[in-house]
Amino acid sequence: MKQQLGISMIEVLIALVVFAIGVGGMAGLQLRSMSMSVDATQRAVVLAKSQELADRIRSNTAGMSTYINTFNNNDQSYCAARPAEMCSDSSAGDAVSCNEIQMATFDLWDVFCEVPTGLNSSVIQWNTDIACTSSTCDGAQDTVTITTTWVSKTSDSNKDLASTTSAAITEQLILSFVP
């Protein structure tokens, strides 16, 4: 009877290959999960900020025309400086009562620029267009539409969202309401 040598070594190598394939699959699954988590977070932030902006417009109908504009992360001129008036209906801290234009200016800055809760801090490559059905946007029959488009992800290759736009997948949220 011949003695067989090296069988245990082959079994160990096969087990290592199977284990490596399993670990590689788990790593890929984890990366995909992280990518989907970023997408879900951005979608939730855009929805919450759009609803918040709609509520602020509804509560400041006198200054409604001040809200009408296009905002995006490429033009940061409206985020360059904190508004002089930190408008609020409370007297806490540095909050003051404001007129309708000051309130609208503060609302836009707070929704888009405030760190860490604004769109600039939470969403990659976004564009928000606030439009009205009439040119004056001061009547009860006007419909205000908030349209936000943002980069959701870059294909399935899990590339860095901030640096790659050629394979970008964009999403859009449209919120229309009558103030």
PAVOVEX-493797 format. One line per field, with one value per residue: x negated, y, z negated of N, C-alpha, C in turn. Coordinates in Angstrom, 2 decimals. Each point is the difference from the previous one (the first is absolute). Layout:
BEGIN
n_c1	[X;...]
n_c2	[Y;...]
n_c3	[Z;...]
ca_c1	[X;...]
ca_c2	[Y;...]
ca_c3	[Z;...]
c_c1	[X;...]
c_c2	[Y;...]
c_c3	[Z;...]
end
This chain:
BEGIN
n_c1	[-0.84;0.28;-0.88;1.15;-0.81;0.32;0.80;-0.43;-1.15;0.37;0.47;-1.08;-0.71;0.72;-0.10;-1.29;-0.01;0.72;-0.78;-1.05;0.59;0.28;-1.21;-0.46;0.86;-0.38;-1.23;0.27;0.61;-1.03;-0.82;0.71;-0.01;-1.27;-0.12;0.76;-0.79;-1.02;0.46;0.26;-1.17;-0.58;0.67;-0.30;-1.23;-0.03;0.62;-0.77;-1.06;0.51;0.35;-1.18;-0.57;0.77;-0.26;-1.28;0.16;0.67;-0.97;-0.57;1.31;-0.15;-0.95;1.08;0.08;-0.41;0.82;0.65;-0.70;-1.22;-0.16;-1.32;-0.67;0.19;1.13;-1.05;0.35;1.10;-1.02;-0.44;1.11;-0.07;1.33;0.13;1.19;-0.14;0.89;0.94;0.94;-1.20;-0.18;-0.18;-1.09;-0.52;1.10;0.46;0.96;0.48;-0.23;0.93;-0.69;-0.19;1.27;0.36;-0.77;0.45;1.26;-0.28;-0.61;1.01;0.84;-0.63;-0.28;0.94;-1.05;0.22;1.08;-0.67;0.59;-0.69;0.42;1.15;0.07;-0.37;-0.54;0.59;1.23;0.40;1.14;0.23;1.16;0.65;1.32;-0.12;-0.14;1.13;0.58;1.15;0.56;1.21;0.14;-1.10;-0.66;-0.59;-1.06;-0.39;-0.96;-0.36;-1.15;-0.43;-1.31;0.55;-0.56;-1.12;0.91;-0.35;-0.86;0.91;-0.08;-0.96;1.10;-0.85;-0.71;1.09;0.12;-0.96;-0.03;0.23;0.70;0.90;0.48;1.33;0.24;1.27;0.08;1.28;0.32;1.17;-0.70]
n_c2	[-1.17;0.89;0.80;0.66;0.84;1.06;-1.00;0.10;0.17;-0.90;-0.71;0.36;-0.20;-1.08;-0.30;0.34;-0.65;-0.99;0.07;0.11;-0.93;-0.64;0.26;-0.30;-1.00;-0.25;0.22;-0.66;-0.89;0.10;0.04;-0.94;-0.58;0.35;-0.39;-1.01;-0.08;0.35;-0.82;-0.88;0.28;0.06;-1.08;-0.48;0.45;-0.37;-1.10;-0.16;0.36;-0.76;-0.92;0.12;0.06;-1.00;-0.55;0.32;-0.42;-1.08;0.02;0.26;-0.07;0.93;-0.86;-0.58;1.18;0.22;-1.02;0.64;-1.07;-0.09;-1.06;-0.01;-1.14;0.34;0.63;0.28;0.92;-0.71;-0.83;1.02;0.58;-0.15;-0.15;1.30;-0.37;-0.54;-0.13;0.32;-0.85;-0.40;0.27;-1.29;0.12;-0.07;-0.72;0.53;0.90;-0.47;0.82;-0.01;1.03;0.56;-0.32;0.39;1.06;0.14;-0.20;0.70;0.90;-0.05;-0.06;0.91;0.94;-0.08;0.09;-1.26;0.76;0.93;0.25;1.13;-0.26;-0.27;0.81;-0.93;1.07;0.98;0.07;1.14;-0.19;1.23;-0.45;0.94;-0.26;1.03;1.10;0.38;-1.14;0.64;-0.83;-0.18;0.35;0.60;-0.76;-0.35;-0.10;-0.96;0.18;-1.12;0.20;-1.26;-0.11;-1.10;-0.45;-0.62;-0.40;-1.20;0.91;0.63;0.82;0.85;0.27;0.54;-1.01;-0.75;0.62;-0.61;-0.82;1.28;-0.44;0.77;0.60;0.03;1.03;-0.11;1.16;-0.16;1.28;0.23;1.13]
n_c3	[0.00;0.95;-0.54;-0.22;0.61;-0.74;-0.33;-1.22;0.61;0.86;-0.99;-0.65;1.09;0.21;-1.27;0.14;1.15;-0.52;-1.07;0.82;0.74;-1.10;-0.45;1.21;0.00;-1.24;0.41;1.11;-0.76;-0.81;1.06;0.53;-1.17;-0.08;1.26;-0.26;-1.05;0.78;0.92;-0.95;-0.51;1.21;0.33;-1.19;0.17;1.27;-0.35;-1.06;0.73;0.96;-0.88;-0.57;1.20;0.36;-1.18;0.22;1.24;-0.42;-0.91;1.15;0.20;-0.94;-0.35;0.51;0.59;-1.24;-0.19;0.99;0.27;0.53;-0.76;-0.12;-0.07;1.27;-0.30;-0.70;0.90;-0.01;0.04;0.71;-0.41;-1.28;0.13;0.20;0.42;-1.18;0.98;-0.89;-0.37;-0.39;-1.27;0.25;-0.71;1.21;-0.23;1.13;-0.18;1.14;1.02;0.96;0.47;-1.18;-0.27;1.22;-0.15;-1.24;0.40;1.10;-0.75;-0.87;1.03;0.71;-0.89;-0.92;-0.77;-0.17;-0.13;0.67;1.15;-0.16;-1.22;0.61;1.05;0.86;0.54;-0.65;0.47;-0.56;0.67;-0.48;0.47;0.68;-0.04;-0.84;0.72;-0.60;0.13;0.07;0.83;-0.48;1.28;-0.41;0.85;-1.12;0.78;-0.82;0.89;-0.58;0.63;-0.19;-0.20;0.44;1.11;0.06;0.80;0.30;0.46;-0.78;1.05;-0.27;-0.69;-0.84;0.44;0.10;1.15;0.66;-1.04;-0.29;-1.00;0.61;-1.06;0.00;-0.79;0.29;-0.66;0.29;-0.27;-0.57;-0.13]
ca_c1	[0.84;-0.76;0.43;0.36;-0.46;0.44;1.44;0.50;-0.40;0.91;1.29;-0.12;-0.06;1.35;0.81;-0.40;0.55;1.45;0.15;-0.34;1.11;1.09;-0.35;0.10;1.42;0.52;-0.53;0.78;1.33;-0.13;-0.17;1.29;0.87;-0.40;0.43;1.45;0.25;-0.22;1.14;1.19;-0.19;0.21;1.42;0.72;-0.32;0.67;1.43;0.24;-0.28;1.04;1.20;-0.27;0.07;1.42;0.63;-0.46;0.64;1.41;0.13;-0.46;0.56;-0.26;-1.32;-0.10;-0.78;-1.42;-0.47;-0.04;-1.36;-0.67;-1.11;-0.75;-1.26;-1.07;0.06;0.10;0.06;1.00;-0.52;-1.29;0.04;1.20;0.84;-0.16;1.09;0.31;1.43;0.71;1.14;-0.33;-0.98;-1.15;-1.32;-0.14;1.13;0.77;1.16;-0.44;1.04;0.16;-1.18;-1.06;0.35;-0.24;-1.45;-0.48;0.49;-0.80;-1.34;0.08;0.29;-1.05;-1.39;-0.31;-0.86;-0.16;1.32;0.46;-0.25;-1.43;-0.76;0.51;0.34;-1.06;0.38;1.44;0.55;1.40;0.68;1.27;0.72;1.39;0.78;0.15;-1.24;-0.05;0.02;0.54;1.42;0.36;0.19;-1.30;-0.59;-1.45;-0.63;-1.40;-0.59;-1.39;-0.70;-1.28;-0.74;0.33;-1.13;-0.71;0.17;-0.20;-1.43;-0.31;-1.03;0.19;1.07;-0.39;-0.99;0.36;1.33;0.26;0.93;0.92;1.42;0.66;1.38;0.71;1.18;0.83;1.01;0.86;1.00;0.65;-0.17]
ca_c2	[1.17;1.23;1.07;1.19;1.23;1.26;0.09;1.01;1.31;0.30;0.30;1.32;0.99;0.10;0.70;1.41;0.60;0.15;1.05;1.28;0.37;0.43;1.30;0.96;0.24;0.78;1.35;0.63;0.24;1.12;1.22;0.29;0.44;1.37;0.85;0.14;0.80;1.38;0.36;0.15;1.19;1.18;0.06;0.44;1.41;0.81;0.00;0.78;1.41;0.49;0.18;1.12;1.23;0.22;0.51;1.37;0.85;0.12;0.88;1.34;0.26;1.39;0.06;-1.16;0.26;-0.01;-1.38;-0.49;0.08;-1.29;-0.13;-1.24;-0.04;0.63;1.43;0.14;1.41;0.19;-0.62;0.63;0.59;-0.23;1.20;0.93;-0.26;-1.40;0.16;-1.04;0.50;-0.07;1.01;-0.72;0.23;1.19;0.04;1.25;0.03;0.55;0.21;-1.18;-0.20;-0.49;-1.38;-0.86;-0.09;-0.89;-1.36;-0.59;-0.26;-1.08;-1.28;-0.39;0.28;-0.23;-1.15;-1.12;-0.51;0.46;-0.85;0.04;-0.90;-1.36;-0.53;0.23;0.53;0.19;1.21;0.19;1.08;0.34;0.73;0.33;0.00;1.37;0.77;0.73;-1.02;0.59;-0.31;-1.27;-1.02;-0.38;-1.27;0.07;-1.30;-0.15;-1.12;-0.23;-1.07;-0.24;-1.19;-1.08;-0.92;-0.13;-1.38;-1.02;-0.22;0.52;1.02;1.13;0.83;1.40;0.23;-0.60;0.37;-0.53;-1.12;0.37;-0.27;1.07;-0.20;1.26;0.08;1.15;0.24;1.13;0.29;1.30;0.57]
ca_c3	[0.00;0.10;-0.88;0.75;-0.64;0.61;0.18;-0.93;0.53;1.11;-0.61;-0.62;1.08;0.57;-1.01;0.03;1.23;-0.21;-1.00;0.63;0.88;-0.89;-0.57;1.10;0.23;-1.11;0.13;1.07;-0.53;-0.94;0.79;0.63;-1.09;-0.34;1.11;-0.12;-1.19;0.41;0.84;-0.85;-0.82;0.85;0.35;-1.20;-0.24;1.03;-0.30;-1.22;0.27;0.89;-0.82;-0.90;0.80;0.32;-1.22;-0.23;1.01;-0.41;-1.17;0.37;1.34;0.39;0.61;0.88;1.22;-0.35;0.05;1.37;0.54;0.14;-0.93;0.19;-0.73;0.78;-0.25;-1.46;-0.37;-1.05;-1.22;-0.34;-1.34;-0.81;0.07;-1.12;-0.93;-0.25;-0.22;-0.71;-0.74;-1.42;-0.40;-0.52;0.61;0.84;0.92;0.00;0.89;1.28;0.99;0.86;0.85;-0.88;-0.37;1.17;0.16;-1.05;0.27;1.08;-0.53;-0.98;0.68;0.93;-0.38;-1.41;-0.27;0.91;0.39;1.31;1.17;0.34;-0.87;0.01;1.32;0.98;1.32;0.04;0.61;-0.40;0.70;-0.62;1.04;-0.28;1.24;0.52;-0.09;-1.26;-1.06;-1.22;-0.15;-0.63;1.04;0.54;-0.42;-0.14;0.26;-0.42;0.74;-0.40;0.69;-0.66;0.41;-0.92;-0.08;1.27;0.47;-1.01;-0.23;-1.32;0.06;-0.89;0.53;0.14;1.05;1.27;0.47;1.34;-0.09;-1.07;0.10;-0.72;-0.41;-0.05;-0.84;0.34;-1.00;0.39;-1.02;0.04;-1.34]
c_c1	[-0.89;0.59;0.29;-0.40;0.57;1.49;0.57;-0.31;0.92;1.38;0.00;-0.01;1.38;0.92;-0.32;0.56;1.50;0.26;-0.28;1.11;1.18;-0.26;0.09;1.45;0.63;-0.49;0.76;1.40;-0.01;-0.14;1.32;0.99;-0.31;0.46;1.51;0.37;-0.19;1.18;1.25;-0.10;0.25;1.47;0.83;-0.25;0.72;1.49;0.30;-0.21;1.04;1.29;-0.18;0.11;1.45;0.74;-0.39;0.63;1.48;0.17;-0.44;0.51;-0.23;-1.36;-0.24;-0.87;-1.50;-0.60;-0.25;-1.40;-0.51;-1.23;-0.72;-1.33;-1.15;-0.05;0.24;0.12;1.01;-0.44;-1.28;-0.01;1.32;0.85;-0.17;1.06;0.24;1.46;0.61;1.21;-0.23;-1.04;-1.26;-1.28;-0.04;1.14;0.77;1.22;-0.41;1.21;-0.01;-1.22;-1.17;0.26;-0.27;-1.50;-0.60;0.43;-0.84;-1.40;0.04;0.20;-1.19;-1.41;-0.38;-0.83;0.40;1.31;0.47;-0.32;-1.48;-0.81;0.35;0.19;-1.08;0.61;1.51;0.36;1.47;0.55;1.34;0.72;1.45;0.75;0.23;-1.31;-0.11;-0.03;0.50;1.47;0.24;0.15;-1.32;-0.43;-1.51;-0.55;-1.46;-0.52;-1.46;-0.54;-1.35;-0.64;0.26;-1.18;-0.70;-0.03;-0.20;-1.46;-0.47;-1.15;0.35;1.02;-0.45;-0.91;0.40;1.40;0.33;0.99;1.08;1.44;0.68;1.42;0.65;1.23;0.75;1.12;0.79;1.07;0.59;-0.14;1.29]
c_c2	[1.23;1.04;1.24;1.23;1.21;0.14;1.08;1.41;0.41;0.37;1.39;1.09;0.19;0.75;1.50;0.71;0.25;1.14;1.38;0.48;0.51;1.37;1.09;0.35;0.85;1.45;0.77;0.34;1.19;1.32;0.41;0.53;1.43;0.98;0.25;0.85;1.49;0.48;0.27;1.25;1.26;0.18;0.51;1.48;0.90;0.08;0.87;1.50;0.61;0.26;1.18;1.33;0.33;0.56;1.44;0.97;0.21;0.96;1.43;0.35;1.44;0.15;-1.10;0.24;0.01;-1.40;-0.49;0.24;-1.43;0.01;-1.30;0.09;0.62;1.51;0.22;1.45;0.26;-0.65;0.67;0.56;-0.34;1.27;0.87;-0.24;-1.50;-0.04;-1.19;0.62;-0.11;1.06;-0.65;0.36;1.28;0.12;1.31;-0.18;0.73;0.31;-1.20;-0.27;-0.52;-1.46;-0.95;-0.19;-0.95;-1.44;-0.70;-0.34;-1.20;-1.36;-0.45;0.05;-0.39;-1.27;-0.55;-0.48;0.40;-0.98;-0.02;-0.99;-1.47;-0.64;0.40;0.49;0.11;1.31;0.07;1.21;0.22;0.91;0.20;0.07;1.40;0.76;0.75;-0.93;0.59;-0.33;-1.36;-1.12;-0.46;-1.36;0.17;-1.41;0.06;-1.25;-0.12;-1.22;-0.17;-1.26;-1.06;-0.94;-0.02;-1.46;-1.01;-0.23;0.54;0.99;1.12;0.95;1.42;0.24;-0.52;0.43;-0.62;-1.15;0.28;-0.36;1.07;-0.40;1.37;-0.14;1.28;0.09;1.23;0.19;1.38;0.58;0.52]
c_c3	[0.00;-0.94;0.85;-0.80;0.73;0.19;-0.91;0.51;1.15;-0.55;-0.64;1.07;0.65;-0.96;-0.02;1.22;-0.17;-1.00;0.61;0.93;-0.83;-0.59;1.06;0.30;-1.10;0.08;1.09;-0.46;-0.96;0.74;0.65;-1.03;-0.40;1.08;-0.08;-1.22;0.31;0.84;-0.84;-0.87;0.80;0.35;-1.19;-0.29;1.01;-0.29;-1.22;0.25;0.94;-0.77;-0.97;0.73;0.37;-1.21;-0.28;1.00;-0.38;-1.17;0.29;1.39;0.45;0.69;1.02;1.23;-0.27;0.10;1.43;0.59;0.22;-0.90;0.30;-0.73;0.78;-0.20;-1.49;-0.45;-1.12;-1.32;-0.50;-1.41;-0.68;0.07;-1.24;-1.06;-0.10;-0.43;-0.72;-0.67;-1.51;-0.31;-0.55;0.76;0.80;1.01;-0.16;0.89;1.26;0.88;0.96;0.89;-0.82;-0.39;1.16;0.22;-1.03;0.27;1.06;-0.48;-0.94;0.66;0.84;-0.59;-1.42;-0.16;-1.36;0.61;1.39;1.12;0.36;-0.81;0.20;1.36;1.00;1.30;0.17;0.69;-0.40;0.72;-0.67;1.00;-0.42;1.32;0.55;-0.20;-1.32;-1.21;-1.32;-0.25;-0.62;1.01;0.61;-0.53;-0.02;0.19;-0.42;0.68;-0.39;0.76;-0.68;0.55;-1.06;-0.20;1.36;0.39;-1.12;-0.34;-1.34;0.01;-0.96;0.62;0.29;1.19;1.37;0.41;1.34;-0.03;-1.05;0.33;-0.84;-0.35;-0.11;-0.89;0.37;-1.03;0.40;-1.07;0.25;-1.40;-0.52]
end
